[in-house]
Amino acid sequence: MQAEIISIGDELLIGQTINTNASWIGSELALIGVRVKWVTTLSDGKEDILFAIDQAMKRSDLVVVTGGLGPTKDDITKHTLVEYFDTELVVDQEVLSRVEGYFIKRGREMLEVNRLQAALPKNCEVIPNYHGTASGMWFEKEGCVLVSLPGVPYEMKGLMRDFVLDKVVEFFKVKALYHRTVLTTGIGESFLAKELEDWENRIHADGLGLAYLPSPGLVKLRISSYKGREGVELIDTYIKELELRMPSHVFGYENDTLAEVVGKLLVESNKTVGTVESCTGGGVANTLVSVPGASVYFSGSLVTYSYDLKSKLAFVNPDTLNNLGAVSEETVIEMAEGGRKQLGVDYCISISGVAGPDGGTVEKPVGTVWMAIAYEGKCETKKIILGDNRERNIQMTIFAALNMLRLTLLEKRR
């Protein structure tokens, strides 16, 4: 079966809001075996919406519409659907009670426009919204289904998970795909594909699908079986082979994060960690504490952006800074060792680099980063050369530092 996503909103067309809804819906539908073939983004105009819906209903089995269901006058999706499906609005008492409860719970005044959100098309199946006030709607026409959902991502995802995905599986009798996702770091998409060319060819020869999903510092490898769980054992075999071939790059699966993986290793080894950061500005520390329970193993961080603070807080010798510069192996070694003493941790990560876009030299171009990890009288260092995009450089450095710690912890366990 084929599906189409229609995203409504002027803010999407002018770039004021990024259309994350479409990508999320597409990925969720793929997991239940529904292929999204078209994605349409259009303005808040009745004629545009009518035309897009009519085209979608003619060529797709499932149409998912997001946006235009709020209480304001420019939210016209509901009224347009009333016209398209030749029906009328009726007040749904259950929805009205839910909307009233929403405002009472928050101690807010409920306006007439909010009450009108309980007026819904007579011939639709109402999708209850327990996350906001705009209900979703499920329409059926000549074997095709149209689902209308609010555009607020939090609410849309709630309705999809609470109702829509299960209803789609039941209605269309689709067979869900089986996916496994492997998370890698420290290697780019093109290099990864080159290293795994033979592995990838065998995957396709066995009738499986493989997708490379890159983002700064991270490449996800998603292996899919079009026969559902019949492909579980075959996919697991390929994943085990990948683990053996690339142990320094494979760090997790599905929804794991590198910070969670590192945190688990620290808990298991009963060790603590701290950071001394320059170009990342506390980014590694922030990533570590994003994990619930990080206080068990994360002690603190020193953000030493200036020469002065590197010396005062992390005990870096001023001569090292003046003679070799902040971005040098010697400096990050002293930062890590001084930070370990200052913070009283088992492992201390230090980072200093040229994030860009300015500040580079011939010897140390933009994207040059040194990092170190001090532990048990030892200090390991690593130098990476990145690009000239500041945001990407910072994000990729955070990944590189955490992966360096992961590998160090794994080596200590052997």
C-alpha positions in Angstrom: 0.0 0.0 0.0 1.0 3.6 -0.6 0.7 6.6 1.7 0.9 10.3 1.3 1.6 13.1 3.9 0.1 16.5 3.5 1.6 19.2 5.8 -0.4 22.4 6.0 1.0 25.8 7.2 2.5 29.0 5.7 5.2 28.8 8.4 6.5 25.6 6.8 6.8 27.2 3.4 8.7 30.3 4.5 11.1 28.3 6.6 9.9 29.7 9.9 9.2 26.2 11.1 11.0 23.0 10.0 8.7 20.3 8.9 9.9 17.5 11.3 6.4 16.0 11.3 6.6 14.6 7.8 9.9 12.8 8.4 8.7 11.4 11.8 5.4 10.1 10.3 7.3 8.6 7.4 9.6 6.7 9.6 6.8 5.4 11.9 4.7 4.3 8.9 7.7 2.5 7.4 8.0 0.5 10.6 4.5 -0.9 10.2 5.0 -1.7 6.5 3.5 1.4 4.9 5.4 3.1 2.2 5.2 6.9 1.9 5.4 7.9 -1.7 4.5 11.5 -1.7 5.0 14.4 0.8 3.2 17.7 0.0 3.6 21.0 1.9 1.1 23.7 1.2 -0.3 27.0 2.5 -3.3 27.7 4.7 -5.7 28.2 1.8 -8.9 26.3 1.3 -8.6 25.8 -2.4 -5.0 24.6 -2.1 -6.0 22.1 0.6 -9.0 20.8 -1.4 -6.8 20.3 -4.5 -4.0 18.5 -2.5 -6.5 16.3 -0.7 -8.3 15.4 -3.9 -5.1 14.4 -5.7 -3.9 12.4 -2.7 -7.1 10.5 -2.3 -6.9 9.5 -6.0 -3.4 8.0 -5.9 -2.9 6.8 -2.3 -4.4 4.3 0.1 -3.6 6.4 3.2 -3.4 10.2 3.5 -2.1 11.8 6.7 -2.8 15.5 7.0 -1.1 17.6 9.7 -1.8 21.2 10.7 -4.6 23.7 10.7 -6.7 22.3 13.5 -6.2 24.9 16.2 -8.7 27.4 17.6 -7.7 30.5 15.5 -9.4 31.6 12.3 -6.5 30.6 10.0 -6.9 27.0 11.2 -9.2 25.9 8.4 -8.4 22.3 7.8 -11.5 21.0 9.7 -13.9 23.2 7.7 -12.2 22.2 4.5 -12.6 18.5 5.3 -16.3 19.1 6.0 -16.7 20.5 2.5 -14.6 17.8 0.9 -16.5 14.9 2.6 -19.8 16.6 2.2 -20.8 16.6 5.8 -21.5 19.0 8.7 -20.1 19.8 12.1 -21.7 18.4 15.3 -20.6 19.0 18.9 -19.1 15.9 20.4 -20.0 16.0 24.1 -17.1 13.6 25.1 -14.6 15.9 23.3 -16.2 19.0 24.9 -15.8 17.5 28.4 -12.2 16.6 27.6 -11.4 20.2 26.4 -13.1 21.7 29.4 -11.1 19.5 31.7 -7.9 20.5 29.9 -8.4 24.1 30.8 -9.7 23.4 34.4 -6.6 21.3 35.1 -4.4 24.2 34.1 -6.4 26.9 35.8 -6.9 28.8 32.5 -10.0 30.5 31.1 -11.8 28.6 28.3 -12.9 30.8 25.4 -15.7 30.2 22.9 -13.1 29.3 20.2 -11.9 26.5 22.4 -15.4 25.2 22.8 -15.7 25.1 19.0 -12.9 22.6 18.9 -15.5 20.0 20.1 -17.5 20.6 16.9 -16.3 17.8 14.5 -17.4 16.4 11.2 -20.4 14.1 11.5 -19.1 11.3 9.4 -15.6 11.0 10.8 -14.3 8.8 13.6 -12.9 11.1 16.3 -9.3 10.5 17.4 -9.2 11.5 21.0 -6.4 13.9 21.9 -5.1 13.4 25.5 -2.2 15.8 24.9 -4.0 19.0 23.8 -7.4 20.3 22.7 -7.5 19.6 18.9 -9.0 16.2 18.1 -7.8 14.1 15.2 -10.2 12.8 12.5 -10.3 9.5 10.6 -12.3 9.5 7.3 -12.9 6.6 5.0 -13.9 7.0 1.3 -14.0 4.3 -1.4 -11.4 2.2 0.4 -9.0 5.2 1.0 -8.4 6.6 4.5 -7.6 10.2 5.4 -6.3 11.0 8.8 -6.2 14.6 10.0 -3.9 15.4 13.0 -2.8 18.6 14.8 0.4 20.1 13.6 2.0 20.5 17.1 4.6 17.7 17.1 4.0 16.6 20.6 0.2 16.2 20.0 0.6 14.7 16.6 3.0 12.0 17.9 0.7 11.2 20.8 -2.3 10.6 18.5 -0.2 8.5 16.1 1.0 6.3 18.9 -2.2 6.2 20.8 -4.5 5.4 17.9 -3.5 5.8 14.3 -0.7 3.3 13.9 -2.6 0.4 15.3 -5.7 1.4 13.4 -3.8 1.5 10.1 -2.4 -2.0 10.7 -5.9 -3.3 11.5 -7.7 -1.5 8.6 -5.2 -2.3 5.9 -3.9 -5.7 7.2 -0.4 -4.6 6.6 2.6 -6.7 7.5 5.1 -4.7 9.6 8.7 -4.6 8.4 11.3 -5.7 10.8 14.2 -3.3 11.4 17.4 -3.3 13.4 19.5 -0.1 13.6 23.2 -0.1 14.4 24.8 3.1 15.6 28.3 4.0 14.6 30.6 6.9 15.3 34.1 8.1 14.3 33.7 7.2 10.6 31.9 9.0 7.8 29.2 7.6 5.6 31.3 7.3 2.4 34.2 5.6 4.3 31.8 3.3 6.1 30.1 2.3 2.8 33.5 1.6 1.2 34.6 -0.5 4.1 31.4 -2.5 4.1 30.9 -2.9 0.4 31.0 -6.7 0.4 28.8 -6.8 3.5 26.3 -4.5 1.9 26.2 -6.6 -1.3 25.4 -9.7 0.6 22.7 -8.0 2.5 20.9 -7.0 -0.7 21.5 -10.4 -2.2 19.6 -11.9 0.8 16.6 -9.7 0.0 17.2 -7.3 2.9 17.3 -3.5 2.8 20.1 -1.3 4.1 19.9 2.4 4.7 22.8 4.8 5.8 21.4 7.6 8.0 24.1 10.1 8.7 24.2 13.1 11.1 27.1 15.0 12.7 29.3 12.5 14.5 27.0 9.6 13.9 25.9 7.2 11.1 23.0 4.9 11.7 22.8 1.7 9.7 19.3 0.4 9.4 18.8 -3.2 8.2 15.2 -4.1 7.1 13.4 -7.3 6.5 10.4 -7.1 4.2 9.2 -10.4 5.5 8.7 -9.1 9.0 10.2 -11.1 11.9 11.1 -13.9 9.5 14.3 -12.0 8.9 15.3 -11.7 12.6 18.0 -14.4 12.6 19.5 -13.3 9.3 19.7 -9.6 10.3 21.2 -10.6 13.7 23.9 -12.5 11.9 24.9 -9.5 9.8 24.9 -7.3 12.9 27.3 -9.7 14.7 29.6 -9.6 11.7 29.5 -5.8 11.7 30.4 -5.7 15.5 33.4 -7.9 14.8 34.6 -5.9 11.9 34.2 -2.4 13.4 34.4 -2.6 17.2 35.8 0.9 17.5 32.9 2.4 15.6 29.8 0.4 16.6 28.6 1.7 20.0 24.9 0.9 20.2 21.6 0.0 18.8 18.1 1.4 18.1 17.6 4.4 20.4 20.8 4.1 22.4 22.9 7.3 22.9 26.6 7.4 23.2 26.2 9.1 26.6 24.0 6.3 27.8 26.5 3.7 26.7 29.4 5.5 28.4 27.3 6.0 31.5 26.5 2.3 31.8 30.2 1.4 31.4 31.1 3.8 34.1 28.5 2.4 36.5 29.6 -1.1 35.8 33.2 -0.3 36.5 32.3 1.9 39.5 34.3 4.9 38.1 33.7 8.6 37.9 34.4 11.1 35.1 34.8 14.9 34.7 35.7 17.2 31.9 38.0 20.2 31.2 36.7 21.8 28.0 37.7 24.7 25.8 36.2 24.7 22.3 33.2 22.6 23.2 32.2 25.0 26.0 30.9 22.3 28.3 29.2 20.3 25.5 30.6 17.0 26.7 29.5 17.6 30.2 26.0 18.7 29.0 25.8 15.5 26.9 26.8 13.3 29.9 24.3 14.9 32.3 21.5 14.5 29.7 21.3 10.9 30.9 19.1 10.3 34.0 21.1 9.2 37.0 24.4 10.7 35.6 25.2 12.0 39.1 26.3 8.5 40.0 29.4 8.8 37.8 29.7 12.5 36.6 31.4 14.8 39.1 31.7 18.1 37.3 33.3 20.2 34.6 35.8 23.0 34.1 35.1 25.2 31.1 38.5 26.9 30.6 38.1 28.9 27.4 40.9 31.4 28.2 44.6 30.8 28.8 44.2 32.3 32.2 41.5 29.8 33.4 43.4 26.9 31.9 46.3 27.8 34.2 44.3 28.8 37.3 41.7 26.0 37.2 43.3 23.1 35.4 46.9 23.9 36.4 48.3 24.2 32.8 51.8 25.6 32.8 51.7 29.1 31.3 54.9 28.3 29.4 53.1 25.4 27.7 50.4 27.7 26.5 52.7 30.5 25.4 55.2 28.2 23.6 52.9 25.6 22.2 49.5 27.2 22.2 46.1 26.0 23.6 45.6 23.6 20.7 48.4 21.2 21.3 48.9 17.7 22.7 51.0 19.0 25.6 48.2 21.4 26.6 45.4 18.9 26.6 47.6 16.4 28.6 48.1 19.1 31.3 44.4 20.0 31.2 43.3 16.4 31.7 45.8 15.6 34.4 45.2 18.9 36.2 41.4 18.5 35.9 41.6 15.0 37.3 43.3 16.3 40.4 41.0 19.3 40.7 37.8 17.4 40.2 38.9 14.2 42.0 37.7 11.8 39.3 38.9 8.5 38.0 38.8 9.7 34.3 39.1 13.2 33.1 38.4 14.3 29.5 40.1 17.4 28.1 39.4 19.2 24.8 41.0 22.1 23.1 40.6 23.1 19.4 39.8 25.6 16.7 36.1 25.3 16.2 36.0 28.1 13.6 35.0 29.6 11.3 37.9 31.9 12.2 41.1 31.5 14.2 42.9 28.9 12.2 46.5 29.0 11.1 48.6 27.1 8.5 49.9 24.8 11.3 46.5 24.6 13.1 43.7 25.1 10.5 40.1 25.5 11.5 38.7 22.1 12.7 41.9 21.0 14.4 41.1 19.5 17.8 43.2 17.8 20.5 41.7 15.7 23.2 43.0 13.7 26.1 41.9 11.3 28.8 43.8 11.0 32.1 43.4 8.0 34.3 45.4 5.9 36.7 48.7 7.7 36.0 48.2 7.4 32.2 47.1 9.9 29.6 45.9 9.0 26.1 45.6 11.7 23.4 43.9 12.0 20.1 44.0 14.6 17.3 41.2 15.0 14.8 40.9 17.3 11.8 37.3 18.4 11.0 35.8 21.0 8.7 35.0 24.7 8.9 31.4 24.6 10.3 31.5 25.6 13.9 28.4 23.8 15.0 29.3 20.5 13.3 32.8 20.7 14.6 31.6 21.0 18.2 29.1 18.2 17.8 31.5 15.9 16.2 34.2 16.6 18.8 31.7 15.7 21.6 31.0 12.4 19.9 34.8 11.8 19.4 35.6 12.5 23.0 32.8 10.2 24.4 33.8 7.4 22.0 37.4 7.8 23.1 36.2 7.3 26.7 34.1 4.4 25.7 37.0 2.6 24.1 39.2 3.3 27.1 36.7 1.9 29.4 36.2 -1.2 27.3 40.0 -1.7 27.1 40.2 -1.6 30.9 37.6 -4.3 31.2 39.6 -6.8 29.0 
